[in-house]
Structures are given as structure tokens and as C-alpha cells.
């Protein structure tokens, strides 16, 4: 009797909450072996978004949760969500969502709002690692932009199992879901003294980036990206990466 084919090891870097649980379950259903290695830890600032803006932009599920927990009341502000998942979280928290641009990115938000915000006040509520593309683009469009930092993103002390696996040549794929997960992966590898080996290991793995900004960051840091899904969501990323890495594992 022959031994079963070893399952594809796939590193996933989602925060250690229900998002990681969902990611692990998805990868397992695709026939892969998930390597859960959270690269982001959320540290709330206890700040509350302003309520006197014409538009308020929320860019993540975490931001919505923190705003809701703080009792944020947008009043007459038109609420903008960066994507359907954020919009769904807003609605679930009791907020009315006025706008959801088709492109789930800072560039997409700027393009969508550019003709609406000249002379208007725009509140941007997000993490401390939000892209300046959004705030700069809105200011260029004539908006008065205020940014509220709802939470800070730090690297967990335990992060780095995936970097060690990559360095040993034992990682089949990696799913980078933000520019910061790429940076934290490499920082964790550096701390373990395996940065160059980890980069070499990623060269033989299938690397996925959730969108163009993440791909650009990865490639600027020496990480070659093989897959960028057309739809910037985790399920598409995971499915396309597993299919590219080992089609026979995809169920």
C-alpha cells in the first residue's frame, strides 16, 4: 500500500480571531494543510470617529467593531465602506451604508468619491498603517480630510513559524493579505536569522497577494508574487493559490 500524497502546506497570516479560524477551515476544505501564523495583532486606541463630516470612510471589519463598541453615532454623515465585508459589518452593527465602491482599494475609493468631495469634510477611520493614497487622493480632490486612528497593528511575538518552514524548504504556498503581513513575515524571519533562506524558500513556493498594493510591497522587498486574484477577497486568494500550487488538492 502506497503512502498518501503529502498535503500542501499553506501559510496564512490573518489575525488570531475568527478570521484565522475561517481561513484554516477554508484551506482544509481545499485539501491543503494550513499553517496559521498570525502576523497582525490589533491594539485599540479607544479613539472615536468624528460625527460632523459629510462622509465617513471605514476600511475594515476591525475598524467597524471598534467604532461600534465606542458608541460612534455618525448622525447625518454618509457612511462609506471599502468593500462588501466591511459594509456587511456596518449594517450588522446598525449603521446605514450609503456607498460601497466597486473597487475595494484606496484607489477605488478615491476614484469613486473624487467628484463628490470637493469642499466637503471627509472622516477616514482606520488603522495606523492605512495607505496615504486614500487621504492624499481625497485632499487632491478638494476634500477637507480628517483621519482617526482606531487601532494600531503590531507583529505578535509568536509570529514566524511560516518563515522557519519557508527557510527549510517546507512551505508550499503563502497567502499575504496586506502589505504589513509581508513586512512582518520578513521581520520575523530576520529575528530568527533566516531572512535570506526564507526568501529563497518563497521562490519555490506559490505566493499569493490579495491585491496590487500588497503585490507591489512584496516585490519591492524581494518576494516574487505568483497570484493576485481579480477579486480582492481571501476566499479567491486561497482558492487560486491552492489551485496554482497543486491542482490535484483542489476539491
C-alpha positions in Angstrom: 0.0 0.0 0.0 1.5 3.3 -1.0 1.7 6.3 1.4 -0.9 9.1 0.7 0.4 12.1 -1.1 1.6 14.8 1.4 -0.8 17.7 1.7 0.2 21.2 0.5 1.4 23.4 3.4 -0.1 26.9 3.1 0.9 29.8 5.3 -1.9 32.1 6.3 -1.3 35.3 8.2 -4.7 36.5 9.4 -5.2 37.9 12.9 -5.8 35.3 15.6 -9.6 35.6 15.8 -12.5 34.2 13.7 -10.7 35.3 10.5 -7.9 32.8 11.2 -10.5 30.1 12.1 -12.4 30.7 8.8 -9.1 30.8 6.8 -7.9 27.5 8.3 -11.3 25.8 7.6 -11.3 27.1 4.0 -7.8 25.8 3.4 -8.6 22.5 4.9 -11.6 22.2 2.7 -9.4 22.8 -0.3 -7.2 19.8 0.6 -4.3 21.9 2.0 -2.6 21.8 5.4 -3.0 25.3 6.9 -0.1 26.9 8.7 -1.8 29.6 10.8 0.9 32.2 11.6 -0.8 35.5 12.6 1.3 38.5 11.6 -1.0 41.2 12.9 -2.1 41.9 16.4 -4.8 44.6 17.0 -4.2 47.3 19.6 -7.2 49.6 20.0 -6.5 53.3 20.6 -10.0 54.0 22.1 -10.5 56.8 19.6 -13.9 57.5 18.2 -14.6 58.7 14.6 -15.9 62.2 14.2 -19.6 62.7 13.6 -19.5 66.1 11.9 -18.2 65.0 8.5 -20.1 64.8 5.2 -18.6 61.4 4.5 -17.1 58.8 6.9 -14.9 56.0 5.4 -14.5 52.7 7.3 -11.9 50.4 5.7 -12.1 47.2 7.8 -14.2 44.8 9.9 -12.0 45.6 12.9 -12.5 49.3 12.5 -16.3 48.9 12.4 -16.2 46.7 15.5 -14.2 49.3 17.4 -16.3 52.2 16.3 -19.5 50.4 17.3 -18.0 49.4 20.6 -17.1 53.1 21.3 -20.7 54.1 20.6 -20.0 56.1 17.4 -23.0 57.9 16.0 -22.5 59.1 12.5 -25.6 61.3 12.6 -26.2 62.7 9.1 -22.8 61.6 7.8 -22.9 59.4 4.7 -21.0 56.2 5.6 -18.7 54.7 3.0 -17.4 51.1 3.2 -14.3 49.9 1.3 -15.9 46.6 0.4 -18.9 44.3 0.9 -17.4 42.6 4.0 -17.0 46.0 5.7 -20.4 47.1 4.5 -22.0 43.9 5.9 -20.3 44.5 9.3 -21.5 48.1 9.3 -25.1 47.0 8.6 -24.8 44.3 11.2 -23.8 46.9 13.8 -26.8 49.0 12.9 -25.3 51.6 10.6 -26.7 52.7 7.3 -24.2 52.3 4.5 -24.5 55.0 1.7 -21.7 54.0 -0.6 -19.7 50.8 -1.5 -17.3 51.5 -4.4 -16.9 48.6 -6.9 -13.1 48.5 -6.5 -12.1 47.5 -2.9 -9.0 49.7 -2.6 -7.8 53.1 -1.7 -7.5 54.0 -5.4 -11.1 52.8 -5.9 -12.4 54.9 -3.1 -10.6 58.0 -4.4 -11.9 57.4 -7.9 -15.5 56.8 -6.6 -15.5 59.9 -4.3 -13.5 62.3 -6.3 -16.4 64.1 -8.0 -18.4 64.2 -4.7 -16.0 65.6 -2.1 -14.8 69.0 -3.3 -15.2 71.4 -0.4 -16.7 68.6 1.8 -15.4 67.2 5.1 -14.3 63.5 5.0 -13.6 61.4 8.0 -11.2 58.4 7.5 -11.3 55.9 10.4 -8.8 53.1 10.1 -5.6 51.6 11.4 -2.2 53.3 11.8 -1.0 51.6 8.6 -3.6 53.0 6.2 -2.3 53.9 2.8 -1.7 57.6 2.2 -3.1 57.1 -1.3 -6.6 57.5 0.2 -6.0 60.6 2.3 -3.8 62.3 -0.3 -6.1 61.5 -3.1 -9.2 62.9 -1.3 -7.3 66.1 -0.5 -6.2 66.4 -4.1 -9.9 66.2 -5.0 -10.7 69.2 -2.8 -11.8 67.4 0.4 -11.1 68.5 4.0 -9.8 65.2 5.3 -9.5 64.2 9.0 -8.0 60.8 9.9 -8.9 58.9 13.1 -6.6 56.1 14.1 -8.9 53.4 15.6 -6.2 50.8 16.2 -2.5 50.0 15.8 -1.2 46.9 14.1 1.8 45.2 15.6 3.6 41.9 15.0 2.8 39.2 17.6 5.8 37.9 19.5 5.0 34.3 18.5 5.0 35.1 14.7 7.5 33.3 12.5 6.7 29.6 12.2 6.0 30.0 8.5 9.3 31.8 8.0 11.1 28.9 9.5 9.2 26.5 7.3 10.0 28.5 4.2 13.7 28.7 5.1 13.7 24.9 5.4 12.0 24.5 2.1 8.9 23.0 3.7 6.3 25.6 2.7 4.2 25.1 -0.4 2.4 28.4 -0.5 1.9 31.7 1.3 -1.2 34.0 1.4 -0.3 37.6 2.0 -3.4 39.7 2.8 -1.8 43.1 3.3 1.5 44.9 2.8 2.1 44.7 6.5 1.8 40.9 6.6 4.7 40.8 4.1 6.8 43.2 6.2 6.1 41.3 9.4 6.9 38.0 7.8 10.3 39.2 6.7 10.9 40.9 10.1 10.0 37.6 11.8 12.4 35.8 9.5 15.1 38.3 10.3 14.6 37.8 14.1 15.1 34.1 13.6 18.2 34.6 11.5 16.7 33.1 8.3 15.6 36.0 6.2 17.6 35.1 3.1 16.7 31.4 3.4 13.0 32.3 3.9 13.1 34.4 0.7 14.7 31.5 -1.1 12.0 29.2 0.2 9.3 31.5 -1.1 10.9 31.3 -4.6 10.0 27.7 -4.7 6.5 28.2 -3.2 3.4 29.7 -4.7 3.0 33.2 -3.3 -0.4 35.0 -3.4 -1.1 38.7 -2.7 -4.6 39.9 -2.1 -4.3 42.9 -4.3 -1.9 45.1 -6.3 -0.7 47.2 -3.3 0.3 44.0 -1.5 2.0 42.7 -4.6 3.9 45.9 -5.1 5.1 45.8 -1.5 6.1 42.2 -1.7 8.1 42.6 -4.9 9.8 45.7 -3.6 11.1 43.6 -0.7 12.3 40.8 -2.9 9.3 38.5 -2.7 8.1 37.2 -6.1 4.3 37.1 -6.4 2.6 34.4 -8.5 -1.1 35.0 -7.9 -3.2 38.2 -7.5 -6.9 37.4 -7.7 -9.2 39.6 -9.7 -11.5 39.9 -6.6 -9.6 41.2 -3.6 -11.1 38.7 -1.0 -9.5 35.9 1.0 -11.5 33.1 -0.5 -10.5 34.0 -4.0 -6.9 34.3 -2.9 -6.8 31.0 -1.1 -8.6 29.1 -3.9 -6.5 30.4 -6.7 -3.2 29.9 -4.8 -4.0 26.3 -3.9 -5.1 25.6 -7.5 -1.9 27.1 -8.8 0.3 25.2 -6.3 -1.3 21.8 -6.6 -4.4 21.4 -8.7 -4.9 17.8 -7.5 -5.5 19.1 -4.0 -8.4 21.4 -5.0 -11.7 19.8 -4.2 
